[in-house]
């Protein structure tokens, strides 16, 4: 996605909070010896402690959340209300468990619409299959901050003789909201929306995302409130959160040993190299992951709690 905006922690985040439950790593039933749990080891406790606020259930604390991010170019409105978004795409099964809370009260936010969307195991986005291969507007194209596939990456030589004139182009690197693109095909795999239950939970069945040039492995998300379900999907209301979820580097390396991820020849950007992830651990969108070290192909469980302010509007184009 074109995600070359400044990290979200440089923005005004005065009301955003995050809940981190004690012992919060979600473990799949039956996972025992040899299991891998990631995320908390990458979190900076000192950074998390700043902005702490009591509230919610016993054993939970609210923290400042720094994960408001750009929407990127490949968002499609919430028109697929479903739990399983896989559509037979190949990849490591991923169960994504999300909880949404009110950042001020720390209480669960019921009936909020949660969108997620991400690329497949080889870095392709549904709705934008042609662009996702590195063409104009796709990963490696305008708006993603990386050179299009096939373009030279070396710095130009010589001294320019003329100063540039006119207004800078919009929608390119650093452009507002990542320069949204209109869909180019009718595919909608690895996209879906669900309403939170009375406890603020939703769960998606999907696959572990792959990677493409210029970005680390990630999942996009939006939270909408004030709307309603219709035959066309979720309509009305407003978007109170736009963010991204990230994966520990160790888990991505484990996934890269498994087909079809292992067949990718695309240069991979690491978590520490990514221009969107703010390096703050769970508070920046780093997922808690559980899986068997030598049997990752059987599946991964990922979880995180999002603190949102339902009275705010953050549609991903305001950064």
C-alpha positions in Angstrom: 0.0 0.0 0.0 1.2 3.5 -0.4 2.0 4.2 3.0 4.7 6.8 3.0 3.2 9.2 5.5 5.0 10.2 8.7 4.7 7.6 11.5 1.4 8.1 13.4 3.2 8.8 16.7 4.1 12.3 15.4 0.4 13.2 15.0 -2.0 14.5 17.5 -3.1 11.4 19.4 -4.3 13.1 22.7 -7.5 10.9 23.1 -6.4 7.6 21.7 -5.9 4.7 24.1 -5.0 1.0 24.0 -6.0 -1.8 26.4 -3.4 -4.5 27.1 -4.8 -7.4 29.2 -2.6 -9.1 31.6 -1.4 -12.4 30.1 -3.1 -11.2 27.0 -1.5 -13.6 24.4 -4.4 -15.6 23.0 -3.4 -19.3 22.8 -5.2 -21.7 20.5 -6.8 -24.7 22.2 -4.3 -27.6 22.4 -1.1 -25.5 21.9 1.5 -26.7 24.3 5.2 -27.3 24.3 7.0 -25.9 21.3 4.4 -23.1 20.8 5.5 -19.6 19.8 4.0 -16.5 21.3 5.2 -13.2 19.9 4.5 -9.4 20.3 5.1 -8.6 24.0 8.8 -9.1 23.7 9.0 -6.3 21.1 7.0 -3.8 23.3 8.8 -1.0 25.1 7.4 -1.1 28.7 8.7 2.4 29.4 6.9 3.8 26.3 3.7 1.9 27.2 3.7 3.3 30.7 3.4 6.8 29.5 -0.2 7.9 29.2 -1.4 5.0 31.4 -5.0 5.3 32.7 -7.0 2.9 34.9 -10.3 1.5 33.9 -12.1 -1.4 32.3 -12.0 -4.9 33.7 -9.7 -6.0 36.5 -6.3 -6.8 35.1 -6.6 -4.4 32.2 -5.1 -1.0 31.7 -5.5 1.7 29.1 -2.5 3.0 27.2 -1.9 5.7 24.7 -2.4 4.2 21.2 -0.2 5.5 18.4 -1.6 3.4 15.5 -3.7 5.8 13.4 -2.2 5.4 9.9 -2.9 6.2 6.3 -5.7 4.3 4.5 -3.5 3.4 1.5 -4.7 3.2 -2.1 -6.5 -0.1 -2.0 -9.5 0.3 0.4 -12.9 -0.8 -0.8 -16.0 0.2 1.1 -17.5 -2.3 3.6 -19.6 -4.3 1.2 -18.6 -7.8 2.3 -20.2 -8.7 5.7 -18.5 -12.0 6.6 -16.3 -13.8 9.0 -14.3 -16.0 6.5 -12.6 -13.8 3.9 -10.2 -16.5 2.5 -12.1 -17.4 -0.7 -9.8 -20.4 -1.1 -6.6 -18.4 -1.3 -3.6 -20.4 -0.5 -1.6 -19.6 2.6 -1.2 -20.3 6.3 -4.6 -20.2 8.1 -4.9 -17.1 10.3 -7.5 -16.6 13.0 -7.6 -12.8 13.7 -9.4 -12.0 17.0 -10.0 -8.3 17.6 -11.6 -6.4 20.5 -12.8 -2.8 20.2 -13.1 -0.6 23.3 -14.0 3.1 24.0 -10.7 4.8 24.6 -12.1 7.0 27.3 -14.2 4.6 29.3 -12.3 1.4 28.4 -15.7 -0.3 27.9 -16.4 -2.6 25.0 -17.8 -0.9 21.9 -20.7 -3.0 20.6 -22.1 -2.9 17.1 -19.1 -1.2 15.6 -18.2 -2.2 12.1 -14.6 -3.5 11.7 -13.1 -3.7 8.2 -9.9 -5.6 7.4 -8.1 -6.0 4.1 -4.7 -7.3 3.1 -2.7 -8.8 0.3 -2.4 -12.6 -0.4 0.6 -14.8 0.2 2.4 -13.3 -2.8 1.6 -9.6 -2.2 -1.5 -9.3 -4.5 -4.5 -7.2 -3.4 -8.0 -8.2 -4.6 -9.7 -5.5 -6.6 -6.2 -4.3 -7.8 -4.5 -7.4 -9.1 -2.9 -5.6 -12.1 -1.6 -2.8 -9.9 -0.4 -5.1 -7.2 2.2 -6.6 -9.5 4.2 -3.4 -9.4 2.5 -1.3 -12.1 1.7 2.4 -11.7 -0.1 3.0 -8.4 0.7 -0.5 -7.1 3.3 -1.6 -4.7 6.5 -0.2 -6.1 4.4 2.4 -8.0 3.4 6.0 -7.3 2.1 6.5 -3.8 4.0 3.6 -2.3 7.3 5.3 -1.8 9.2 2.7 -3.7 10.3 2.6 -7.4 8.1 0.7 -9.9 9.2 -2.8 -10.9 12.0 -2.6 -13.4 13.0 1.0 -12.7 16.6 1.7 -11.8 17.1 2.4 -8.1 20.5 4.1 -8.4 20.6 7.9 -7.7 20.9 10.0 -10.9 24.3 11.4 -11.8 25.1 14.9 -12.9 23.9 18.3 -11.7 20.4 19.5 -12.6 20.4 22.8 -14.5 16.9 24.0 -14.0 14.8 24.5 -10.8 11.5 22.6 -10.8 8.4 24.7 -11.5 4.7 24.3 -10.8 2.9 22.6 -7.9 4.1 19.2 -6.6 2.1 16.3 -7.8 -0.6 14.9 -5.4 -1.2 11.3 -4.6 2.5 10.3 -4.8 4.9 9.6 -2.0 3.9 11.7 0.9 0.5 12.5 -0.7 -2.6 12.8 1.5 -4.2 9.5 2.5 -1.9 7.4 0.3 -3.6 8.4 -3.0 -6.7 6.2 -3.1 -7.1 4.2 -6.4 -10.4 3.0 -7.8 -10.7 -0.8 -8.1 -9.6 -2.4 -11.4 -11.3 -5.8 -11.1 -14.2 -7.5 -9.3 -12.2 -9.7 -7.0 -12.8 -9.3 -3.2 -10.8 -12.0 -1.5 -9.1 -11.2 1.8 -11.5 -8.4 2.5 -14.4 -8.3 5.0 -16.4 -6.5 7.6 -18.1 -7.6 10.8 -20.0 -6.0 13.6 -18.6 -6.3 17.1 -20.7 -8.2 19.7 -21.8 -6.9 23.0 -18.3 -7.6 24.4 -16.6 -5.7 21.6 -15.3 -8.8 19.8 -15.0 -9.8 16.2 -13.1 -12.8 14.7 -12.0 -13.2 11.1 -10.8 -16.3 9.3 -8.1 -15.4 6.7 -4.5 -16.3 5.8 -1.2 -15.0 6.9 -0.4 -12.1 4.6 2.7 -12.0 2.3 4.8 -9.0 1.4 5.5 -6.7 -1.4 8.2 -4.2 -2.2 8.5 -1.3 0.2 6.3 -2.6 3.1 6.6 -5.1 5.9 3.9 -7.7 6.4 0.7 -6.0 7.6 -3.1 -6.0 7.7 -5.2 -2.8 7.2 -8.2 -2.0 9.4 -11.0 0.5 9.9 -13.6 0.9 12.6 -16.9 2.5 11.7 -19.6 3.7 14.1 -23.1 5.2 13.8 -24.1 3.4 10.6 -26.2 0.3 9.9 -26.3 -2.9 7.9 -28.1 -2.8 4.6 -28.3 -5.2 1.6 -25.3 -3.3 0.1 -23.2 -3.7 3.2 -22.5 -1.3 6.1 -23.6 2.3 5.3 -23.7 5.6 7.1 -22.0 6.7 10.3 -18.3 7.7 10.3 -14.9 6.1 10.6 -13.4 6.6 14.0 -10.2 4.6 13.5 -7.9 3.7 10.5 -4.9 1.6 11.4 -2.7 -1.3 10.5 -1.7 -4.5 12.3 1.9 -5.8 12.1 3.7 -9.1 12.6 6.8 -10.0 14.6 9.8 -10.5 12.3 10.4 -14.0 13.7 7.0 -15.1 12.6 7.4 -13.6 9.1 10.7 -15.5 8.8 8.9 -18.7 9.9 6.2 -18.1 7.3 8.8 -17.6 4.5 9.8 -21.2 4.8 6.4 -22.4 3.8 4.8 -22.5 0.4 3.6 -20.3 -1.3 5.5 -17.7 0.7 8.8 -19.5 0.0 8.3 -19.0 -3.7 8.2 -15.2 -3.5 11.2 -13.4 -5.2 10.1 -10.0 -4.0 12.5 -8.0 -1.8 11.1 -8.0 1.7 11.0 -5.0 4.0 11.6 -5.8 7.7 9.5 -4.6 10.6 12.3 -2.2 11.7 12.7 -0.8 8.1 9.0 -0.1 7.6 8.0 3.5 7.2 4.6 3.2 8.8 5.1 0.9 11.9 6.3 3.2 14.7 8.3 0.6 16.6 6.2 0.9 19.7 5.1 -2.8 20.0 1.5 -3.6 20.8 0.5 0.0 21.1 1.6 0.6 17.5 -0.4 -2.3 16.2 1.9 -5.3 16.7 -0.3 -8.4 16.9 0.0 -11.1 19.6 0.7 -14.4 17.7 0.4 -18.0 18.8 1.4 -21.0 16.7 3.5 -24.2 16.9 7.1 -23.4 15.9 7.6 -26.3 13.5 4.0 -26.6 12.5 3.1 -23.1 11.5 1.4 -24.3 8.3 -1.4 -25.7 10.5 -2.4 -22.2 11.5 -1.7 -19.0 13.6 -3.9 -17.2 16.1 -3.5 -13.4 16.2 -5.1 -10.9 18.7 -5.1 -7.3 19.7 -7.4 -4.8 21.4 -8.1 -1.5 19.7 -8.9 1.6 21.7 -11.0 4.1 19.6 -12.8 7.3 20.3 -16.3 6.9 18.7 -16.7 10.7 18.7 -13.6 11.3 16.5 -13.2 10.9 12.8 -10.0 9.2 11.5 -10.6 8.0 7.9 -6.9 7.6 7.0 -6.8 10.7 4.8 -6.4 13.2 7.7 -2.7 12.4 8.4 
